[in-house]
Amino acid sequence: MTITITAFERSPDRGRGLARDSRVRWALEEVGQPYKVRFLSFQATKEPAHLALHPFGQIPTYEDGDVALFETGAIVFHIAERYAGLLPDDAKARTRAINWMFAALSTVEPPILERQTAVIMESDRPWHKERLPLVDDYIRVRLRQLSARLGDADWLDGAFSAGDLTMVSVLIRLKSSGLLDEYPNLAAYVARGEARPAYKRAFAAQLADYNASRQS
């Protein structure tokens, strides 16, 4: 049975690789697994059929036989454990790669998402101009720490892993902000992730889906 994931039928990111299904597509491309995409309207994500798969009414979801998952971290972790290519064989290195997955989602991503909310949802609030610099400074703390840890290495811990895939997919959200450019090694790190053939295939697939939705 072919893996099926869900995505918005007209992605709000306009095919820029920022939608949450992007990191799942990337993971599947890295391990060479074919997949199908079931497209949903925003309204459909709030209906019982989808809520049975994702109780919070979001995308993506992942279905493979009797396995049904939601939350991109859990999905990427499942893919990395089931298929070779995203986790090291060495037990200690494997644990460290998983550690970086959690760090990306639990420590680095929250302030980045807070910034996204501030820019998109709160720009008309009277306190927006004062709040945004505070959020940016919080993000800089995390970027400075991550930059120091990465140093001049290509990846976070040896070879590319699910930890890097998750971290790069989080940092990509900062590209338009200019914050990433303040840390050249992190900007280069993201560029290396985007240069991977699997990432390029995933990005092209999402962009093609978005363009097709505009023509339908």
PyMOL commands that place a pseudoatom at each C-alpha (Angstrom):
pseudoatom trace, name=CA, resn=MET, resi=1, chain=A, elem=C, hetatm=0, pos=[0.000, 0.000, 0.000]
pseudoatom trace, name=CA, resn=THR, resi=2, chain=A, elem=C, hetatm=0, pos=[1.356, 3.412, -0.983]
pseudoatom trace, name=CA, resn=ILE, resi=3, chain=A, elem=C, hetatm=0, pos=[1.961, 5.947, 1.758]
pseudoatom trace, name=CA, resn=THR, resi=4, chain=A, elem=C, hetatm=0, pos=[-0.606, 8.753, 1.745]
pseudoatom trace, name=CA, resn=ILE, resi=5, chain=A, elem=C, hetatm=0, pos=[-0.079, 12.181, 3.253]
pseudoatom trace, name=CA, resn=THR, resi=6, chain=A, elem=C, hetatm=0, pos=[-2.451, 15.136, 3.405]
pseudoatom trace, name=CA, resn=ALA, resi=7, chain=A, elem=C, hetatm=0, pos=[-1.802, 18.721, 2.324]
pseudoatom trace, name=CA, resn=PHE, resi=8, chain=A, elem=C, hetatm=0, pos=[-3.831, 21.843, 1.681]
pseudoatom trace, name=CA, resn=GLU, resi=9, chain=A, elem=C, hetatm=0, pos=[-5.331, 21.861, -1.796]
pseudoatom trace, name=CA, resn=ARG, resi=10, chain=A, elem=C, hetatm=0, pos=[-4.164, 25.469, -2.094]
pseudoatom trace, name=CA, resn=SER, resi=11, chain=A, elem=C, hetatm=0, pos=[-1.186, 25.864, 0.189]
pseudoatom trace, name=CA, resn=PRO, resi=12, chain=A, elem=C, hetatm=0, pos=[-1.039, 29.213, 2.027]
pseudoatom trace, name=CA, resn=ASP, resi=13, chain=A, elem=C, hetatm=0, pos=[2.746, 29.240, 1.545]
pseudoatom trace, name=CA, resn=ARG, resi=14, chain=A, elem=C, hetatm=0, pos=[2.228, 29.496, -2.247]
pseudoatom trace, name=CA, resn=GLY, resi=15, chain=A, elem=C, hetatm=0, pos=[4.580, 26.619, -2.948]
pseudoatom trace, name=CA, resn=ARG, resi=16, chain=A, elem=C, hetatm=0, pos=[7.586, 28.107, -1.130]
pseudoatom trace, name=CA, resn=GLY, resi=17, chain=A, elem=C, hetatm=0, pos=[8.366, 24.959, 0.842]
pseudoatom trace, name=CA, resn=LEU, resi=18, chain=A, elem=C, hetatm=0, pos=[7.104, 26.326, 4.159]
pseudoatom trace, name=CA, resn=ALA, resi=19, chain=A, elem=C, hetatm=0, pos=[3.959, 24.221, 4.573]
pseudoatom trace, name=CA, resn=ARG, resi=20, chain=A, elem=C, hetatm=0, pos=[4.234, 21.437, 7.129]
pseudoatom trace, name=CA, resn=ASP, resi=21, chain=A, elem=C, hetatm=0, pos=[3.822, 18.706, 4.529]
pseudoatom trace, name=CA, resn=SER, resi=22, chain=A, elem=C, hetatm=0, pos=[7.156, 19.848, 3.007]
pseudoatom trace, name=CA, resn=ARG, resi=23, chain=A, elem=C, hetatm=0, pos=[9.325, 18.219, 5.672]
pseudoatom trace, name=CA, resn=VAL, resi=24, chain=A, elem=C, hetatm=0, pos=[7.367, 14.962, 5.371]
pseudoatom trace, name=CA, resn=ARG, resi=25, chain=A, elem=C, hetatm=0, pos=[7.768, 15.001, 1.585]
pseudoatom trace, name=CA, resn=TRP, resi=26, chain=A, elem=C, hetatm=0, pos=[11.492, 15.646, 2.071]
pseudoatom trace, name=CA, resn=ALA, resi=27, chain=A, elem=C, hetatm=0, pos=[11.872, 12.731, 4.486]
pseudoatom trace, name=CA, resn=LEU, resi=28, chain=A, elem=C, hetatm=0, pos=[10.100, 10.367, 2.098]
pseudoatom trace, name=CA, resn=GLU, resi=29, chain=A, elem=C, hetatm=0, pos=[12.297, 11.528, -0.775]
pseudoatom trace, name=CA, resn=GLU, resi=30, chain=A, elem=C, hetatm=0, pos=[15.433, 10.983, 1.318]
pseudoatom trace, name=CA, resn=VAL, resi=31, chain=A, elem=C, hetatm=0, pos=[14.506, 7.346, 1.995]
pseudoatom trace, name=CA, resn=GLY, resi=32, chain=A, elem=C, hetatm=0, pos=[13.222, 6.733, -1.532]
pseudoatom trace, name=CA, resn=GLN, resi=33, chain=A, elem=C, hetatm=0, pos=[9.630, 5.930, -0.646]
pseudoatom trace, name=CA, resn=PRO, resi=34, chain=A, elem=C, hetatm=0, pos=[6.808, 6.788, -3.070]
pseudoatom trace, name=CA, resn=TYR, resi=35, chain=A, elem=C, hetatm=0, pos=[3.766, 8.546, -1.664]
pseudoatom trace, name=CA, resn=LYS, resi=36, chain=A, elem=C, hetatm=0, pos=[0.418, 9.984, -2.639]
pseudoatom trace, name=CA, resn=VAL, resi=37, chain=A, elem=C, hetatm=0, pos=[-1.014, 13.304, -1.520]
pseudoatom trace, name=CA, resn=ARG, resi=38, chain=A, elem=C, hetatm=0, pos=[-4.650, 13.750, -0.576]
pseudoatom trace, name=CA, resn=PHE, resi=39, chain=A, elem=C, hetatm=0, pos=[-5.528, 17.422, -0.877]
pseudoatom trace, name=CA, resn=LEU, resi=40, chain=A, elem=C, hetatm=0, pos=[-7.903, 19.083, 1.548]
pseudoatom trace, name=CA, resn=SER, resi=41, chain=A, elem=C, hetatm=0, pos=[-9.586, 22.451, 1.744]
pseudoatom trace, name=CA, resn=PHE, resi=42, chain=A, elem=C, hetatm=0, pos=[-9.294, 24.351, 4.997]
pseudoatom trace, name=CA, resn=GLN, resi=43, chain=A, elem=C, hetatm=0, pos=[-12.926, 23.503, 5.710]
pseudoatom trace, name=CA, resn=ALA, resi=44, chain=A, elem=C, hetatm=0, pos=[-12.290, 19.799, 5.142]
pseudoatom trace, name=CA, resn=THR, resi=45, chain=A, elem=C, hetatm=0, pos=[-9.604, 19.779, 7.833]
pseudoatom trace, name=CA, resn=LYS, resi=46, chain=A, elem=C, hetatm=0, pos=[-12.315, 20.642, 10.383]
pseudoatom trace, name=CA, resn=GLU, resi=47, chain=A, elem=C, hetatm=0, pos=[-14.680, 17.864, 9.344]
pseudoatom trace, name=CA, resn=PRO, resi=48, chain=A, elem=C, hetatm=0, pos=[-15.030, 14.514, 11.180]
pseudoatom trace, name=CA, resn=ALA, resi=49, chain=A, elem=C, hetatm=0, pos=[-13.207, 12.419, 8.584]
pseudoatom trace, name=CA, resn=HIS, resi=50, chain=A, elem=C, hetatm=0, pos=[-10.011, 14.431, 8.969]
pseudoatom trace, name=CA, resn=LEU, resi=51, chain=A, elem=C, hetatm=0, pos=[-10.401, 15.032, 12.697]
pseudoatom trace, name=CA, resn=ALA, resi=52, chain=A, elem=C, hetatm=0, pos=[-10.363, 11.260, 13.125]
pseudoatom trace, name=CA, resn=LEU, resi=53, chain=A, elem=C, hetatm=0, pos=[-6.804, 11.365, 11.766]
pseudoatom trace, name=CA, resn=HIS, resi=54, chain=A, elem=C, hetatm=0, pos=[-5.697, 14.688, 13.229]
pseudoatom trace, name=CA, resn=PRO, resi=55, chain=A, elem=C, hetatm=0, pos=[-7.600, 15.768, 16.350]
pseudoatom trace, name=CA, resn=PHE, resi=56, chain=A, elem=C, hetatm=0, pos=[-6.373, 19.359, 15.970]
pseudoatom trace, name=CA, resn=GLY, resi=57, chain=A, elem=C, hetatm=0, pos=[-7.591, 19.683, 12.385]
pseudoatom trace, name=CA, resn=GLN, resi=58, chain=A, elem=C, hetatm=0, pos=[-4.224, 20.430, 10.812]
pseudoatom trace, name=CA, resn=ILE, resi=59, chain=A, elem=C, hetatm=0, pos=[-2.027, 18.992, 8.077]
pseudoatom trace, name=CA, resn=PRO, resi=60, chain=A, elem=C, hetatm=0, pos=[-0.191, 16.844, 7.318]
pseudoatom trace, name=CA, resn=THR, resi=61, chain=A, elem=C, hetatm=0, pos=[-1.284, 13.383, 8.296]
pseudoatom trace, name=CA, resn=TYR, resi=62, chain=A, elem=C, hetatm=0, pos=[0.435, 10.143, 7.330]
pseudoatom trace, name=CA, resn=GLU, resi=63, chain=A, elem=C, hetatm=0, pos=[-1.224, 6.835, 6.506]
pseudoatom trace, name=CA, resn=ASP, resi=64, chain=A, elem=C, hetatm=0, pos=[0.508, 3.583, 5.630]
pseudoatom trace, name=CA, resn=GLY, resi=65, chain=A, elem=C, hetatm=0, pos=[-1.611, 0.461, 6.007]
pseudoatom trace, name=CA, resn=ASP, resi=66, chain=A, elem=C, hetatm=0, pos=[-2.836, 0.389, 9.582]
pseudoatom trace, name=CA, resn=VAL, resi=67, chain=A, elem=C, hetatm=0, pos=[-0.427, 3.151, 10.671]
pseudoatom trace, name=CA, resn=ALA, resi=68, chain=A, elem=C, hetatm=0, pos=[-1.959, 6.625, 10.942]
pseudoatom trace, name=CA, resn=LEU, resi=69, chain=A, elem=C, hetatm=0, pos=[0.053, 9.527, 12.335]
pseudoatom trace, name=CA, resn=PHE, resi=70, chain=A, elem=C, hetatm=0, pos=[-0.152, 13.291, 12.769]
pseudoatom trace, name=CA, resn=GLU, resi=71, chain=A, elem=C, hetatm=0, pos=[2.474, 15.889, 13.790]
pseudoatom trace, name=CA, resn=THR, resi=72, chain=A, elem=C, hetatm=0, pos=[5.475, 16.235, 11.507]
pseudoatom trace, name=CA, resn=GLY, resi=73, chain=A, elem=C, hetatm=0, pos=[8.007, 15.338, 14.191]
pseudoatom trace, name=CA, resn=ALA, resi=74, chain=A, elem=C, hetatm=0, pos=[6.312, 12.013, 14.853]
pseudoatom trace, name=CA, resn=ILE, resi=75, chain=A, elem=C, hetatm=0, pos=[5.910, 11.352, 11.134]
pseudoatom trace, name=CA, resn=VAL, resi=76, chain=A, elem=C, hetatm=0, pos=[9.547, 12.092, 10.254]
pseudoatom trace, name=CA, resn=PHE, resi=77, chain=A, elem=C, hetatm=0, pos=[10.700, 10.020, 13.240]
pseudoatom trace, name=CA, resn=HIS, resi=78, chain=A, elem=C, hetatm=0, pos=[8.567, 7.081, 12.068]
pseudoatom trace, name=CA, resn=ILE, resi=79, chain=A, elem=C, hetatm=0, pos=[9.923, 7.351, 8.517]
pseudoatom trace, name=CA, resn=ALA, resi=80, chain=A, elem=C, hetatm=0, pos=[13.508, 7.575, 9.788]
pseudoatom trace, name=CA, resn=GLU, resi=81, chain=A, elem=C, hetatm=0, pos=[13.092, 4.511, 12.001]
pseudoatom trace, name=CA, resn=ARG, resi=82, chain=A, elem=C, hetatm=0, pos=[11.346, 2.405, 9.382]
pseudoatom trace, name=CA, resn=TYR, resi=83, chain=A, elem=C, hetatm=0, pos=[13.517, 3.161, 6.356]
pseudoatom trace, name=CA, resn=ALA, resi=84, chain=A, elem=C, hetatm=0, pos=[17.290, 3.443, 6.014]
pseudoatom trace, name=CA, resn=GLY, resi=85, chain=A, elem=C, hetatm=0, pos=[18.905, 6.756, 5.233]
pseudoatom trace, name=CA, resn=LEU, resi=86, chain=A, elem=C, hetatm=0, pos=[17.943, 9.222, 7.963]
pseudoatom trace, name=CA, resn=LEU, resi=87, chain=A, elem=C, hetatm=0, pos=[19.359, 7.712, 11.149]
pseudoatom trace, name=CA, resn=PRO, resi=88, chain=A, elem=C, hetatm=0, pos=[22.891, 6.389, 11.779]
pseudoatom trace, name=CA, resn=ASP, resi=89, chain=A, elem=C, hetatm=0, pos=[23.467, 2.699, 12.429]
pseudoatom trace, name=CA, resn=ASP, resi=90, chain=A, elem=C, hetatm=0, pos=[25.566, 3.444, 15.504]
pseudoatom trace, name=CA, resn=ALA, resi=91, chain=A, elem=C, hetatm=0, pos=[23.277, 3.475, 18.551]
pseudoatom trace, name=CA, resn=LYS, resi=92, chain=A, elem=C, hetatm=0, pos=[24.849, 6.528, 20.203]
pseudoatom trace, name=CA, resn=ALA, resi=93, chain=A, elem=C, hetatm=0, pos=[24.897, 8.568, 17.008]
pseudoatom trace, name=CA, resn=ARG, resi=94, chain=A, elem=C, hetatm=0, pos=[21.294, 7.515, 16.360]
pseudoatom trace, name=CA, resn=THR, resi=95, chain=A, elem=C, hetatm=0, pos=[20.259, 8.820, 19.764]
pseudoatom trace, name=CA, resn=ARG, resi=96, chain=A, elem=C, hetatm=0, pos=[22.015, 12.122, 19.132]
pseudoatom trace, name=CA, resn=ALA, resi=97, chain=A, elem=C, hetatm=0, pos=[20.256, 12.533, 15.775]
pseudoatom trace, name=CA, resn=ILE, resi=98, chain=A, elem=C, hetatm=0, pos=[16.904, 12.000, 17.475]
pseudoatom trace, name=CA, resn=ASN, resi=99, chain=A, elem=C, hetatm=0, pos=[17.938, 14.499, 20.142]
pseudoatom trace, name=CA, resn=TRP, resi=100, chain=A, elem=C, hetatm=0, pos=[18.468, 17.124, 17.419]
pseudoatom trace, name=CA, resn=MET, resi=101, chain=A, elem=C, hetatm=0, pos=[15.007, 16.445, 16.015]
pseudoatom trace, name=CA, resn=PHE, resi=102, chain=A, elem=C, hetatm=0, pos=[13.475, 17.302, 19.375]
pseudoatom trace, name=CA, resn=ALA, resi=103, chain=A, elem=C, hetatm=0, pos=[15.748, 20.325, 19.775]
pseudoatom trace, name=CA, resn=ALA, resi=104, chain=A, elem=C, hetatm=0, pos=[14.640, 21.689, 16.403]
pseudoatom trace, name=CA, resn=LEU, resi=105, chain=A, elem=C, hetatm=0, pos=[10.942, 21.366, 17.214]
pseudoatom trace, name=CA, resn=SER, resi=106, chain=A, elem=C, hetatm=0, pos=[10.957, 22.145, 20.932]
pseudoatom trace, name=CA, resn=THR, resi=107, chain=A, elem=C, hetatm=0, pos=[13.697, 24.763, 21.327]
pseudoatom trace, name=CA, resn=VAL, resi=108, chain=A, elem=C, hetatm=0, pos=[14.444, 26.423, 17.986]
pseudoatom trace, name=CA, resn=GLU, resi=109, chain=A, elem=C, hetatm=0, pos=[11.058, 26.442, 16.251]
pseudoatom trace, name=CA, resn=PRO, resi=110, chain=A, elem=C, hetatm=0, pos=[8.753, 28.008, 18.914]
pseudoatom trace, name=CA, resn=PRO, resi=111, chain=A, elem=C, hetatm=0, pos=[10.181, 31.558, 18.793]
pseudoatom trace, name=CA, resn=ILE, resi=112, chain=A, elem=C, hetatm=0, pos=[10.331, 31.377, 14.990]
pseudoatom trace, name=CA, resn=LEU, resi=113, chain=A, elem=C, hetatm=0, pos=[6.637, 30.501, 14.873]
pseudoatom trace, name=CA, resn=GLU, resi=114, chain=A, elem=C, hetatm=0, pos=[5.962, 33.262, 17.387]
pseudoatom trace, name=CA, resn=ARG, resi=115, chain=A, elem=C, hetatm=0, pos=[7.614, 35.692, 14.986]
pseudoatom trace, name=CA, resn=GLN, resi=116, chain=A, elem=C, hetatm=0, pos=[5.521, 34.387, 12.124]
pseudoatom trace, name=CA, resn=THR, resi=117, chain=A, elem=C, hetatm=0, pos=[2.377, 34.961, 14.156]
pseudoatom trace, name=CA, resn=ALA, resi=118, chain=A, elem=C, hetatm=0, pos=[3.506, 38.468, 15.072]
pseudoatom trace, name=CA, resn=VAL, resi=119, chain=A, elem=C, hetatm=0, pos=[4.158, 39.380, 11.426]
pseudoatom trace, name=CA, resn=ILE, resi=120, chain=A, elem=C, hetatm=0, pos=[1.047, 37.810, 9.912]
pseudoatom trace, name=CA, resn=MET, resi=121, chain=A, elem=C, hetatm=0, pos=[-1.580, 38.159, 12.623]
pseudoatom trace, name=CA, resn=GLU, resi=122, chain=A, elem=C, hetatm=0, pos=[-0.519, 41.064, 14.811]
pseudoatom trace, name=CA, resn=SER, resi=123, chain=A, elem=C, hetatm=0, pos=[0.926, 43.721, 12.493]
pseudoatom trace, name=CA, resn=ASP, resi=124, chain=A, elem=C, hetatm=0, pos=[-2.070, 45.993, 13.080]
pseudoatom trace, name=CA, resn=ARG, resi=125, chain=A, elem=C, hetatm=0, pos=[-1.800, 45.892, 16.881]
pseudoatom trace, name=CA, resn=PRO, resi=126, chain=A, elem=C, hetatm=0, pos=[-0.511, 49.040, 18.630]
pseudoatom trace, name=CA, resn=TRP, resi=127, chain=A, elem=C, hetatm=0, pos=[2.229, 47.098, 20.416]
pseudoatom trace, name=CA, resn=HIS, resi=128, chain=A, elem=C, hetatm=0, pos=[3.523, 45.294, 17.306]
pseudoatom trace, name=CA, resn=LYS, resi=129, chain=A, elem=C, hetatm=0, pos=[6.512, 47.589, 16.703]
pseudoatom trace, name=CA, resn=GLU, resi=130, chain=A, elem=C, hetatm=0, pos=[7.719, 47.107, 20.274]
pseudoatom trace, name=CA, resn=ARG, resi=131, chain=A, elem=C, hetatm=0, pos=[7.100, 43.361, 20.421]
pseudoatom trace, name=CA, resn=LEU, resi=132, chain=A, elem=C, hetatm=0, pos=[8.700, 42.223, 17.179]
pseudoatom trace, name=CA, resn=PRO, resi=133, chain=A, elem=C, hetatm=0, pos=[12.263, 43.294, 18.122]
pseudoatom trace, name=CA, resn=LEU, resi=134, chain=A, elem=C, hetatm=0, pos=[11.914, 41.375, 21.386]
pseudoatom trace, name=CA, resn=VAL, resi=135, chain=A, elem=C, hetatm=0, pos=[10.909, 38.226, 19.509]
pseudoatom trace, name=CA, resn=ASP, resi=136, chain=A, elem=C, hetatm=0, pos=[13.785, 38.729, 17.066]
pseudoatom trace, name=CA, resn=ASP, resi=137, chain=A, elem=C, hetatm=0, pos=[16.262, 39.042, 19.924]
pseudoatom trace, name=CA, resn=TYR, resi=138, chain=A, elem=C, hetatm=0, pos=[14.977, 35.795, 21.430]
pseudoatom trace, name=CA, resn=ILE, resi=139, chain=A, elem=C, hetatm=0, pos=[15.459, 34.092, 18.082]
pseudoatom trace, name=CA, resn=ARG, resi=140, chain=A, elem=C, hetatm=0, pos=[19.007, 35.496, 17.894]
pseudoatom trace, name=CA, resn=VAL, resi=141, chain=A, elem=C, hetatm=0, pos=[19.811, 33.840, 21.218]
pseudoatom trace, name=CA, resn=ARG, resi=142, chain=A, elem=C, hetatm=0, pos=[18.880, 30.445, 19.777]
pseudoatom trace, name=CA, resn=LEU, resi=143, chain=A, elem=C, hetatm=0, pos=[20.640, 31.117, 16.470]
pseudoatom trace, name=CA, resn=ARG, resi=144, chain=A, elem=C, hetatm=0, pos=[23.807, 32.214, 18.243]
pseudoatom trace, name=CA, resn=GLN, resi=145, chain=A, elem=C, hetatm=0, pos=[23.793, 29.039, 20.337]
pseudoatom trace, name=CA, resn=LEU, resi=146, chain=A, elem=C, hetatm=0, pos=[23.117, 26.831, 17.329]
pseudoatom trace, name=CA, resn=SER, resi=147, chain=A, elem=C, hetatm=0, pos=[25.768, 28.617, 15.271]
pseudoatom trace, name=CA, resn=ALA, resi=148, chain=A, elem=C, hetatm=0, pos=[28.355, 28.012, 17.984]
pseudoatom trace, name=CA, resn=ARG, resi=149, chain=A, elem=C, hetatm=0, pos=[27.434, 24.332, 18.125]
pseudoatom trace, name=CA, resn=LEU, resi=150, chain=A, elem=C, hetatm=0, pos=[27.566, 23.837, 14.354]
pseudoatom trace, name=CA, resn=GLY, resi=151, chain=A, elem=C, hetatm=0, pos=[30.849, 25.703, 13.903]
pseudoatom trace, name=CA, resn=ASP, resi=152, chain=A, elem=C, hetatm=0, pos=[32.384, 24.914, 10.534]
pseudoatom trace, name=CA, resn=ALA, resi=153, chain=A, elem=C, hetatm=0, pos=[30.835, 21.439, 10.270]
pseudoatom trace, name=CA, resn=ASP, resi=154, chain=A, elem=C, hetatm=0, pos=[28.548, 20.536, 7.391]
pseudoatom trace, name=CA, resn=TRP, resi=155, chain=A, elem=C, hetatm=0, pos=[25.941, 18.885, 9.613]
pseudoatom trace, name=CA, resn=LEU, resi=156, chain=A, elem=C, hetatm=0, pos=[25.056, 18.853, 13.297]
pseudoatom trace, name=CA, resn=ASP, resi=157, chain=A, elem=C, hetatm=0, pos=[26.569, 15.476, 14.174]
pseudoatom trace, name=CA, resn=GLY, resi=158, chain=A, elem=C, hetatm=0, pos=[28.569, 13.754, 11.495]
pseudoatom trace, name=CA, resn=ALA, resi=159, chain=A, elem=C, hetatm=0, pos=[26.570, 12.708, 8.444]
pseudoatom trace, name=CA, resn=PHE, resi=160, chain=A, elem=C, hetatm=0, pos=[23.255, 14.242, 7.415]
pseudoatom trace, name=CA, resn=SER, resi=161, chain=A, elem=C, hetatm=0, pos=[20.384, 12.834, 9.471]
pseudoatom trace, name=CA, resn=ALA, resi=162, chain=A, elem=C, hetatm=0, pos=[16.757, 13.343, 10.411]
pseudoatom trace, name=CA, resn=GLY, resi=163, chain=A, elem=C, hetatm=0, pos=[18.045, 15.850, 12.952]
pseudoatom trace, name=CA, resn=ASP, resi=164, chain=A, elem=C, hetatm=0, pos=[19.424, 18.018, 10.161]
pseudoatom trace, name=CA, resn=LEU, resi=165, chain=A, elem=C, hetatm=0, pos=[16.330, 17.577, 8.016]
pseudoatom trace, name=CA, resn=THR, resi=166, chain=A, elem=C, hetatm=0, pos=[14.138, 18.792, 10.855]
pseudoatom trace, name=CA, resn=MET, resi=167, chain=A, elem=C, hetatm=0, pos=[16.450, 21.650, 11.844]
pseudoatom trace, name=CA, resn=VAL, resi=168, chain=A, elem=C, hetatm=0, pos=[16.871, 22.922, 8.280]
pseudoatom trace, name=CA, resn=SER, resi=169, chain=A, elem=C, hetatm=0, pos=[13.120, 22.789, 7.690]
pseudoatom trace, name=CA, resn=VAL, resi=170, chain=A, elem=C, hetatm=0, pos=[12.671, 24.939, 10.797]
pseudoatom trace, name=CA, resn=LEU, resi=171, chain=A, elem=C, hetatm=0, pos=[15.368, 27.465, 9.871]
pseudoatom trace, name=CA, resn=ILE, resi=172, chain=A, elem=C, hetatm=0, pos=[14.050, 27.885, 6.326]
pseudoatom trace, name=CA, resn=ARG, resi=173, chain=A, elem=C, hetatm=0, pos=[11.185, 29.896, 7.816]
pseudoatom trace, name=CA, resn=LEU, resi=174, chain=A, elem=C, hetatm=0, pos=[13.681, 32.634, 8.703]
pseudoatom trace, name=CA, resn=LYS, resi=175, chain=A, elem=C, hetatm=0, pos=[15.087, 33.186, 5.222]
pseudoatom trace, name=CA, resn=SER, resi=176, chain=A, elem=C, hetatm=0, pos=[12.848, 36.139, 4.401]
pseudoatom trace, name=CA, resn=SER, resi=177, chain=A, elem=C, hetatm=0, pos=[13.451, 37.799, 7.789]
pseudoatom trace, name=CA, resn=GLY, resi=178, chain=A, elem=C, hetatm=0, pos=[17.167, 38.475, 7.268]
pseudoatom trace, name=CA, resn=LEU, resi=179, chain=A, elem=C, hetatm=0, pos=[17.971, 37.012, 10.696]
pseudoatom trace, name=CA, resn=LEU, resi=180, chain=A, elem=C, hetatm=0, pos=[19.593, 33.926, 9.230]
pseudoatom trace, name=CA, resn=ASP, resi=181, chain=A, elem=C, hetatm=0, pos=[22.051, 36.069, 7.266]
pseudoatom trace, name=CA, resn=GLU, resi=182, chain=A, elem=C, hetatm=0, pos=[23.506, 37.301, 10.550]
pseudoatom trace, name=CA, resn=TYR, resi=183, chain=A, elem=C, hetatm=0, pos=[24.941, 33.803, 11.054]
pseudoatom trace, name=CA, resn=PRO, resi=184, chain=A, elem=C, hetatm=0, pos=[26.773, 32.825, 7.843]
pseudoatom trace, name=CA, resn=ASN, resi=185, chain=A, elem=C, hetatm=0, pos=[27.452, 29.242, 8.911]
pseudoatom trace, name=CA, resn=LEU, resi=186, chain=A, elem=C, hetatm=0, pos=[23.730, 28.692, 9.550]
pseudoatom trace, name=CA, resn=ALA, resi=187, chain=A, elem=C, hetatm=0, pos=[22.794, 30.278, 6.228]
pseudoatom trace, name=CA, resn=ALA, resi=188, chain=A, elem=C, hetatm=0, pos=[25.290, 27.943, 4.527]
pseudoatom trace, name=CA, resn=TYR, resi=189, chain=A, elem=C, hetatm=0, pos=[23.887, 25.002, 6.534]
pseudoatom trace, name=CA, resn=VAL, resi=190, chain=A, elem=C, hetatm=0, pos=[20.382, 25.717, 5.248]
pseudoatom trace, name=CA, resn=ALA, resi=191, chain=A, elem=C, hetatm=0, pos=[21.711, 26.116, 1.712]
pseudoatom trace, name=CA, resn=ARG, resi=192, chain=A, elem=C, hetatm=0, pos=[23.349, 22.672, 1.943]
pseudoatom trace, name=CA, resn=GLY, resi=193, chain=A, elem=C, hetatm=0, pos=[20.030, 21.188, 2.994]
pseudoatom trace, name=CA, resn=GLU, resi=194, chain=A, elem=C, hetatm=0, pos=[18.214, 22.877, 0.121]
pseudoatom trace, name=CA, resn=ALA, resi=195, chain=A, elem=C, hetatm=0, pos=[20.875, 21.606, -2.309]
pseudoatom trace, name=CA, resn=ARG, resi=196, chain=A, elem=C, hetatm=0, pos=[20.165, 17.971, -1.497]
pseudoatom trace, name=CA, resn=PRO, resi=197, chain=A, elem=C, hetatm=0, pos=[18.470, 16.185, -4.420]
pseudoatom trace, name=CA, resn=ALA, resi=198, chain=A, elem=C, hetatm=0, pos=[15.745, 14.836, -2.118]
pseudoatom trace, name=CA, resn=TYR, resi=199, chain=A, elem=C, hetatm=0, pos=[14.903, 18.343, -0.920]
pseudoatom trace, name=CA, resn=LYS, resi=200, chain=A, elem=C, hetatm=0, pos=[14.786, 19.621, -4.486]
pseudoatom trace, name=CA, resn=ARG, resi=201, chain=A, elem=C, hetatm=0, pos=[12.360, 16.848, -5.459]
pseudoatom trace, name=CA, resn=ALA, resi=202, chain=A, elem=C, hetatm=0, pos=[10.128, 17.552, -2.476]
pseudoatom trace, name=CA, resn=PHE, resi=203, chain=A, elem=C, hetatm=0, pos=[10.159, 21.312, -3.148]
pseudoatom trace, name=CA, resn=ALA, resi=204, chain=A, elem=C, hetatm=0, pos=[9.395, 20.814, -6.846]
pseudoatom trace, name=CA, resn=ALA, resi=205, chain=A, elem=C, hetatm=0, pos=[6.514, 18.473, -6.024]
pseudoatom trace, name=CA, resn=GLN, resi=206, chain=A, elem=C, hetatm=0, pos=[4.919, 20.899, -3.597]
pseudoatom trace, name=CA, resn=LEU, resi=207, chain=A, elem=C, hetatm=0, pos=[5.338, 23.818, -5.995]
pseudoatom trace, name=CA, resn=ALA, resi=208, chain=A, elem=C, hetatm=0, pos=[3.830, 21.786, -8.846]
pseudoatom trace, name=CA, resn=ASP, resi=209, chain=A, elem=C, hetatm=0, pos=[0.857, 20.901, -6.644]
pseudoatom trace, name=CA, resn=TYR, resi=210, chain=A, elem=C, hetatm=0, pos=[0.335, 24.552, -5.754]
pseudoatom trace, name=CA, resn=ASN, resi=211, chain=A, elem=C, hetatm=0, pos=[0.508, 25.650, -9.390]
pseudoatom trace, name=CA, resn=ALA, resi=212, chain=A, elem=C, hetatm=0, pos=[-1.938, 22.924, -10.382]
pseudoatom trace, name=CA, resn=SER, resi=213, chain=A, elem=C, hetatm=0, pos=[-4.369, 24.079, -7.691]
pseudoatom trace, name=CA, resn=ARG, resi=214, chain=A, elem=C, hetatm=0, pos=[-4.320, 27.615, -9.093]
pseudoatom trace, name=CA, resn=GLN, resi=215, chain=A, elem=C, hetatm=0, pos=[-5.320, 26.333, -12.504]
pseudoatom trace, name=CA, resn=SER, resi=216, chain=A, elem=C, hetatm=0, pos=[-8.143, 24.122, -11.268]
for i in range(1, 216): cmd.bond("trace and resi %d" % i, "trace and resi %d" % (i + 1))
show_as sticks, trace
zoom trace
